[in-house]
């Protein structure tokens, strides 16, 4: 006769499995569980203020891991506005851009792109293409990109190439990405950190 223990600690003590009932006796305590940041009692005087207080509380609960976070709804597009002749030439070569399962696929003939210097000297000279990443949020200043908080300067940069509120402009070094895909992370309060990857698909040439 065999007997399977529902509650047990695995060898080494690093993992305890509860398959039955875990009973906490009166007077006992549990430490180390996640908890949300404290929120002061609401002083709202109208429905709109109550909504804001409730939404703030929900975000704290999600960030503490006590509720499933919101799902990112990211879309992508080619930047519609060009800032120079070189940029115009490269943007016109982009055949399509799509996102699926957090993979952004840019279809462009890299050999036909022009290499030009970035306005930021530290970025060097590359075959640049600008894309817009629509985060689905009202403002990108609530977003962290690769762990760094985006600012109003980032929002202004996106607006300069035709982006709307909630858009991030990404300047792609196509001459590098064609060989090594580019990965980045997005995070915002109430949302999980998500990893995205940009790949380049070169169209087949007619022989």
C-alpha positions in Angstrom: 0.0 0.0 0.0 1.4 3.4 -1.0 0.5 6.8 0.4 1.1 10.1 -1.4 1.7 13.0 1.0 -0.1 16.1 -0.4 1.9 18.6 1.7 5.7 18.1 1.6 9.1 19.8 1.4 11.3 18.8 -1.4 14.8 17.5 -0.8 17.1 20.4 0.1 14.3 22.4 1.7 14.1 25.0 -1.1 10.5 24.3 -2.1 7.4 23.3 -0.1 4.4 22.0 -1.9 0.9 22.4 -0.5 -1.5 19.9 -2.2 -3.9 19.7 0.7 -4.8 22.3 3.2 -2.5 24.8 4.9 -4.1 25.8 8.3 -2.8 28.9 10.1 -3.6 28.5 13.8 -4.8 31.4 15.9 -1.9 33.4 17.1 0.4 32.3 14.3 1.8 34.6 11.7 3.1 34.5 8.2 6.0 36.8 7.0 7.5 37.6 3.7 4.3 37.7 1.6 3.9 40.6 -0.8 1.9 43.6 0.3 0.8 46.7 -1.5 2.0 50.2 -0.7 -0.2 51.9 1.8 -2.9 54.3 0.4 -4.4 57.0 2.6 -8.1 57.1 3.1 -9.9 58.8 0.3 -11.0 62.4 0.7 -12.8 62.5 -2.6 -15.8 64.8 -2.9 -17.1 63.6 -6.3 -17.3 60.5 -8.5 -14.3 61.5 -10.7 -12.0 61.8 -7.6 -13.3 58.5 -6.3 -12.4 56.9 -9.6 -8.9 58.3 -9.5 -8.4 57.0 -5.9 -9.7 53.6 -6.9 -7.4 53.4 -9.9 -4.4 54.4 -7.8 -5.2 51.6 -5.4 -5.6 49.0 -8.2 -2.2 50.0 -9.6 -0.6 49.5 -6.1 -2.2 46.0 -5.8 -1.0 45.0 -9.3 2.5 46.3 -8.7 2.6 44.3 -5.4 1.8 41.1 -7.4 -1.6 40.6 -5.7 -3.6 41.0 -8.9 -2.9 40.0 -12.5 -1.4 43.1 -14.2 -2.8 44.8 -17.3 -1.8 43.5 -20.7 0.3 45.6 -23.0 -1.5 46.5 -26.2 1.5 47.6 -28.4 1.3 48.5 -32.0 3.9 49.7 -34.4 4.2 51.8 -37.5 6.7 53.5 -39.8 7.3 57.1 -38.7 5.3 59.2 -41.1 7.3 62.5 -40.9 10.8 62.8 -42.2 13.4 65.3 -40.9 15.9 65.1 -43.7 16.3 63.9 -47.3 18.3 60.9 -46.1 15.6 59.9 -43.7 12.9 60.4 -46.4 14.8 58.1 -48.7 15.2 55.4 -46.1 11.6 55.6 -44.8 10.4 55.2 -48.4 12.2 51.8 -48.7 10.2 50.3 -45.8 7.8 47.8 -47.3 6.0 46.8 -44.1 6.2 46.6 -40.3 4.2 44.3 -38.0 4.2 43.0 -34.5 3.2 39.5 -33.4 4.0 37.8 -30.0 6.2 40.8 -29.1 8.3 40.3 -32.2 8.5 43.4 -34.4 9.3 42.6 -38.0 10.5 45.3 -40.4 10.6 44.4 -44.1 13.1 46.5 -45.8 16.0 46.0 -48.3 18.9 47.0 -46.2 21.4 47.2 -49.1 19.3 50.0 -50.6 19.3 52.1 -47.5 21.5 55.2 -47.1 23.9 55.4 -44.2 23.9 58.8 -42.5 25.1 60.4 -39.3 22.8 60.6 -36.3 22.0 64.0 -34.8 23.6 62.5 -31.7 27.3 62.1 -32.5 27.7 59.2 -30.1 25.2 57.2 -32.1 27.5 57.2 -35.2 26.6 56.7 -38.9 24.2 53.9 -39.7 21.4 53.0 -42.1 18.7 54.5 -39.9 14.9 53.8 -40.1 12.5 55.4 -37.6 9.5 53.5 -36.3 6.8 54.5 -33.8 5.9 52.2 -31.0 2.4 52.9 -29.7 2.3 51.9 -26.1 -1.5 52.2 -25.6 -0.9 54.6 -22.6 -1.9 58.2 -22.6 1.7 59.4 -22.1 5.1 57.7 -22.4 6.4 59.6 -19.4 4.8 56.8 -17.4 6.9 54.2 -19.2 10.4 52.8 -18.5 12.4 51.8 -21.5 15.1 49.3 -20.7 14.8 50.3 -17.1 15.1 54.1 -17.7 12.1 56.4 -17.2 11.0 58.2 -20.4 10.7 62.0 -20.2 8.9 64.8 -22.0 12.0 65.1 -24.2 11.3 61.6 -25.5 7.7 62.5 -26.1 8.8 65.6 -28.1 11.2 63.5 -30.1 8.3 61.2 -31.1 6.1 64.1 -31.9 8.8 65.5 -34.2 8.4 62.5 -36.6 4.6 62.4 -36.5 4.1 60.5 -33.3 1.1 61.0 -31.0 0.8 60.9 -27.2 1.8 57.5 -26.0 4.2 56.9 -28.9 7.9 56.1 -28.6 10.1 56.8 -31.6 12.8 54.1 -32.1 15.7 54.8 -34.4 16.8 51.4 -35.9 20.4 50.7 -37.0 19.2 48.5 -39.8 22.8 47.6 -40.9 23.3 46.0 -37.4 19.8 44.7 -36.7 19.8 42.7 -40.0 22.5 40.5 -38.4 21.7 40.9 -34.7 18.0 41.4 -33.6 17.4 44.3 -31.2 15.7 43.5 -27.9 14.2 46.0 -25.4 11.9 46.1 -22.4 8.9 48.2 -21.5 7.5 48.6 -18.0 4.8 50.8 -16.5 3.1 50.8 -13.2 0.2 48.3 -13.3 1.8 46.5 -16.3 4.4 43.7 -16.3 7.9 44.2 -17.7 7.7 43.0 -21.3 10.5 42.2 -23.7 10.2 43.0 -27.4 12.5 42.1 -30.2 13.0 43.8 -33.6 14.0 41.7 -36.5 14.6 42.7 -40.2 13.1 40.7 -43.0 14.8 41.5 -46.3 12.5 41.1 -49.3 13.4 38.7 -52.0 14.9 40.3 -55.1 13.7 39.4 -58.5 16.4 37.7 -60.7 
